Amino acid sequence: MGVASTCPICRKPTDSVNNVDFPFCSERCRLTDLGNWANEKYVISEPVIDESLPGQNEPDESQP
């Protein structure tokens, strides 16, 4: 049982069972995506944690 999806680069159908480059359809699309990250075409617009809020980075001691 695998996961079916479309390639995020070219939108061709792909699946996790038959494709070693999943979620991409090919090595070419996988390398294109890697190049996009390396060339800063993709950015993360906001931090996951707002570091300006006090206590945001401290572990919750009430949980075991």
PAZAPA-4460 file (N, C-alpha, C; in steps of 0.05 Angstrom, whole numbers, plus 32768, in hexadecimal, padded with zeros to 4 digits):
% residues 64
    n_x    n_y    n_z   ca_x   ca_y   ca_z    c_x    c_y    c_z   seq   type   mol
   8011   7FE8   8000   8000   8000   8000   8012   8019   8000     1      M     A
   800F   8029   7FED   801F   8041   7FEA   800F   805A   7FEA     2      G     A
   801D   8070   7FE6   8010   808A   7FE5   8012   8094   7FC8     3      V     A
   7FFB   809D   7FBD   7FFA   80A8   7FA3   7FF9   80C6   7FA5     4      A     A
   8006   80D4   7F93   8007   80F1   7F93   800E   80FB   7F78     5      S     A
   8011   8116   7F76   801C   8121   7F5E   8037   812F   7F64     6      T     A
   8049   812E   7F51   8063   813A   7F54   8060   8158   7F59     7      C     A
   806D   8162   7F6E   806A   817F   7F74   8078   8191   7F5F     8      P     A
   8089   8186   7F4E   8096   8196   7F39   8087   8196   7F1F     9      I     A
   8081   817E   7F14   8074   817D   7EFA   8057   8173   7EFA    10      C     A
   804E   816B   7F11   8032   8163   7F15   802A   8148   7F09    11      R     A
   803E   8138   7F01   8038   811D   7EF7   8030   810B   7F0E    12      K     A
   801F   80F7   7F0A   8018   80E4   7F1F   8031   80D4   7F28    13      P     A
   8033   80CF   7F41   8048   80BF   7F4C   803E   80B0   7F65    14      T     A
   804C   809B   7F6D   8044   808D   7F85   805D   8082   7F94    15      D     A
   8059   807D   7FAE   8070   8076   7FBF   8078   8058   7FBB    16      S     A
   8068   8048   7FAF   806F   802C   7FAC   8082   8028   7F94    17      V     A
   807B   8035   7F7D   808A   8030   7F65   809F   8045   7F5F    18      N     A
   80A2   805A   7F6F   80B4   806F   7F68   80C7   8075   7F7F    19      N     A
   80E1   8070   7F7B   80F5   8075   7F90   80F9   8093   7F95    20      V     A
   80F1   80A4   7F83   80F4   80C1   7F86   80DB   80CE   7F92    21      D     A
   80C8   80BF   7F9B   80AF   80C9   7FA7   80B6   80DE   7FBD    22      F     A
   80A9   80F5   7FBD   8090   80FD   7FB0   8094   8108   7F94    23      P     A
   80AC   8107   7F8A   80B1   8110   7F6F   80AD   80F9   7F5B    24      F     A
   80A9   8100   7F42   80A5   80EB   7F2E   80BF   80E0   7F22    25      C     A
   80D5   80F0   7F26   80EE   80E8   7F1A   8105   80F5   7F29    26      S     A
   811D   80EB   7F24   8135   80F8   7F2F   8138   8115   7F26    27      E     A
   8131   811A   7F0D   8133   8135   7F02   8121   8148   7F13    28      R     A
   8109   8141   7F18   80F7   8153   7F28   8102   8155   7F45    29      C     A
   810C   8140   7F50   8118   8141   7F6B   812F   8154   7F6C    30      R     A
   8141   8153   7F58   8158   8165   7F57   814F   8182   7F51    31      L     A
   813B   8185   7F41   8130   81A0   7F3C   8126   81AD   7F56    32      T     A
   8118   819D   7F66   810F   81A7   7F80   8126   81AE   7F93    33      D     A
   813A   819D   7F93   8152   81A2   7FA4   8160   81BC   7F9B    34      L     A
   8162   81C0   7F81   816D   81D8   7F76   815D   81F1   7F7D    35      G     A
   8143   81EE   7F7D   8132   8205   7F85   8137   820D   7FA2    36      N     A
   813B   81F9   7FB4   8142   8200   7FD0   815D   820D   7FD1    37      W     A
   8171   8202   7FC2   818C   820C   7FC3   818E   8229   7FB8    38      A     A
   817E   822F   7FA4   817D   824A   7F98   816A   825D   7FA7    39      N     A
   815F   8254   7FBD   814D   8264   7FCE   8134   826C   7FC0    40      E     A
   812A   825C   7FAD   8110   8261   7FA0   80FA   825B   7FB4    41      K     A
   80FF   8249   7FC7   80EC   8243   7FDC   80F5   8251   7FF6    42      Y     A
   80E3   825C   8005   80EA   8268   801F   80D4   8260   8033    43      V     A
   80DC   825F   804B   80C9   825B   8061   80C3   8277   806B    44      I     A
   80AA   8280   8068   80A4   829C   806C   80A3   82A5   808A    45      S     A
   809B   8293   809B   8099   8299   80B7   80A5   8283   80C8    46      E     A
   80B2   828A   80DE   80BC   8275   80F0   80A5   8265   80FC    47      P     A
   80AA   824C   8101   8095   823B   810D   808F   8244   812A    48      V     A
   80A3   824C   8138   80A0   8256   8153   80A7   8273   8154    49      I     A
   8095   8283   8160   809A   82A0   8163   80AC   82A3   817B    50      D     A
   80C6   82A9   8175   80DA   82AB   818A   80D7   82C4   819B    51      E     A
   80C6   82D7   8192   80C3   82EF   81A2   80B0   82EC   81BA    52      S     A
   80A1   82D5   81BA   808E   82D0   81D0   809D   82C1   81E6    53      L     A
   809C   82CC   81FF   80A9   82BE   8215   809D   82A3   821B    54      P     A
   80AE   8290   8222   80A4   8275   8229   809E   8263   8212    55      G     A
   80A0   826D   81FA   8099   825E   81E2   80AD   8247   81DD    56      Q     A
   80C6   824B   81E4   80DB   8237   81DF   80E0   8225   81F7    57      N     A
   80D3   822A   820D   80D8   821A   8225   80C5   8202   8225    58      E     A
   80CF   81EB   822E   80BF   81D3   822F   80A8   81D6   8244    59      P     A
   8092   81C9   823E   807B   81C9   8250   8080   81B5   8266    60      D     A
   8085   81BF   827F   808D   81AE   8295   8074   81A0   82A2    61      E     A
   805C   81A8   829A   8044   819C   82A5   803F   8180   8298    62      S     A
   804B   817A   8282   8047   8161   8274   805D   814E   827C    63      Q     A
   8057   8134   8280   806C   8121   8288   807E   811B   8271    64      P     A
***
